[in-house]
Amino acid sequence: MRCKLFLAFAPVLLIAAHAADNAPAPAKLNFPNVGFRINALDEPAAEGTNTCLVMALPASQGFVANINVNVQHYDKTMADYIELSKKQFSTMGFKLLSEKTPAENEWTIEYTGDLQGRKMHWYARMVLFKGQVYQATGSALEGQWSALSEKLKDCVTSLEIPAKTTPASK
């Protein structure tokens, strides 16, 4: 009986094994200067705001300057997003130093403010695509900014939203 049962399921097992062999390899994040690679945790964004990636520079002045990449569901226009963000900045006492809108669905900003008793400096790029805002933000202490701003800005600016990997429209 065991032999017949195995023979009945053997084609299913072979198909499953073949499908697993042909599954795409997970994307790797490569950090050659630190000396490692690691598989990316690449899951579809849930409702709300999802922090998908956090990268950190070495600590200095008691703070770890960092880059965060968030994906936020947003069903309005970038103009609406900008207006809402500016209201939130005002409420929090943040100062907008510069802003650019290189395209109708993009916004790049630099701003400063106090957060948890620290003078902070941020640089962010937001891209609205198919009902989601993709946001990369570089954060540092104001005292770290002159030394780290170029690295943080270059990283934030490198954010790309390839259409083929973007979730489908609602």
C-alpha positions in Angstrom: 0.0 0.0 0.0 2.8 2.4 0.8 4.4 1.8 -2.5 1.2 2.6 -4.4 0.6 5.7 -2.3 4.2 6.9 -3.0 3.8 6.2 -6.8 0.5 8.1 -6.8 2.2 11.2 -5.2 5.6 10.9 -7.0 4.6 13.1 -9.9 3.3 15.8 -7.6 6.5 15.7 -5.6 8.6 15.9 -8.7 6.7 18.9 -10.0 7.0 20.6 -6.6 10.7 20.0 -6.4 11.2 21.3 -10.0 9.2 24.4 -9.2 11.3 25.0 -6.1 14.5 24.6 -8.2 13.2 27.2 -10.7 12.1 29.7 -8.0 14.0 33.0 -8.3 16.8 33.5 -5.8 16.0 36.2 -3.3 17.6 39.6 -4.0 20.8 40.2 -2.1 21.8 43.4 -0.4 25.6 43.8 -0.8 27.8 45.7 1.6 31.3 45.3 0.2 32.9 47.9 2.4 31.7 46.2 5.6 32.2 42.7 4.1 28.9 40.9 3.8 25.8 40.2 1.7 22.4 39.3 3.0 19.1 38.3 1.5 16.6 41.1 1.3 13.3 40.8 3.3 11.1 41.7 0.3 7.4 41.4 1.3 4.5 43.4 -0.1 3.7 46.4 2.0 0.7 46.1 4.3 -1.8 48.8 4.9 -0.5 51.9 6.6 3.2 52.8 6.6 5.8 50.1 6.4 9.5 50.6 7.2 11.1 48.4 4.6 14.8 49.2 5.1 17.0 50.9 7.7 20.7 51.5 7.1 23.1 53.0 9.6 26.4 54.7 9.6 28.9 54.3 12.4 27.7 56.1 15.6 29.2 59.5 16.4 28.2 62.2 18.9 26.0 59.7 20.6 23.8 59.2 17.5 23.6 56.8 14.6 23.0 58.7 11.4 20.7 56.6 9.2 18.6 56.1 6.1 15.1 54.8 6.4 13.0 53.6 3.4 9.2 53.6 4.0 6.3 52.7 1.8 3.0 54.4 2.7 -0.4 53.7 1.1 -1.7 57.1 -0.2 -4.7 57.5 -2.5 -4.4 61.2 -3.1 -2.1 63.4 -5.2 1.5 64.4 -4.4 0.3 68.0 -4.1 -2.1 66.8 -1.3 0.8 64.8 0.3 3.0 67.9 0.2 0.3 70.1 1.8 -0.3 67.6 4.5 3.4 67.1 5.2 4.0 70.9 5.5 1.1 71.2 8.0 2.7 68.4 10.0 6.1 70.1 9.9 4.6 73.3 11.1 2.9 71.5 14.0 6.2 69.8 15.0 8.2 73.1 14.6 10.3 71.8 11.8 11.9 74.2 9.3 11.8 73.4 5.6 15.2 74.5 4.2 14.7 73.5 0.6 12.3 71.6 -1.6 12.1 70.5 -5.2 9.4 68.9 -7.3 11.3 67.4 -10.2 8.1 65.7 -11.5 4.4 65.8 -10.6 4.8 62.6 -8.5 8.1 63.5 -6.7 9.2 65.7 -3.9 12.6 66.2 -2.4 13.1 68.2 0.8 15.7 69.2 3.3 14.6 70.2 6.8 15.7 70.7 10.4 14.1 70.5 13.8 14.2 69.4 17.4 13.3 65.8 18.0 13.5 64.3 21.5 15.7 67.1 22.7 18.2 66.8 19.8 18.8 69.2 16.9 18.3 67.1 13.8 18.8 67.5 10.1 16.9 65.4 7.4 17.0 65.0 3.7 14.1 63.1 2.1 12.8 62.0 -1.3 9.3 60.9 -1.9 7.9 59.3 -5.0 4.1 58.6 -5.4 3.4 55.6 -7.7 0.2 53.6 -8.0 -1.3 54.6 -4.7 1.9 54.4 -2.6 4.5 56.9 -1.5 8.0 55.5 -1.5 10.0 57.6 0.9 13.8 57.5 1.6 15.0 59.8 4.5 18.5 60.5 5.7 18.7 61.6 9.4 21.6 63.0 11.3 22.3 65.3 14.2 22.8 68.9 13.1 26.4 68.6 14.4 27.0 65.6 12.1 25.4 67.0 9.0 28.4 68.7 7.4 30.5 65.5 7.6 27.7 63.1 6.5 25.3 65.1 4.3 26.9 64.1 1.0 26.7 60.4 1.8 23.1 60.6 3.1 21.9 62.8 0.2 23.5 60.5 -2.4 21.9 57.4 -0.9 18.4 59.1 -0.6 18.7 60.4 -4.2 19.4 56.9 -5.5 15.9 55.7 -4.6 14.4 54.1 -7.7 10.9 52.8 -8.3 11.2 50.3 -11.2 7.7 49.9 -12.7 8.1 46.1 -13.1 8.5 45.6 -9.4 5.9 48.1 -8.2 2.7 46.7 -6.8 -0.3 46.7 -9.2 -2.8 49.6 -9.1 -5.8 49.3 -6.8 
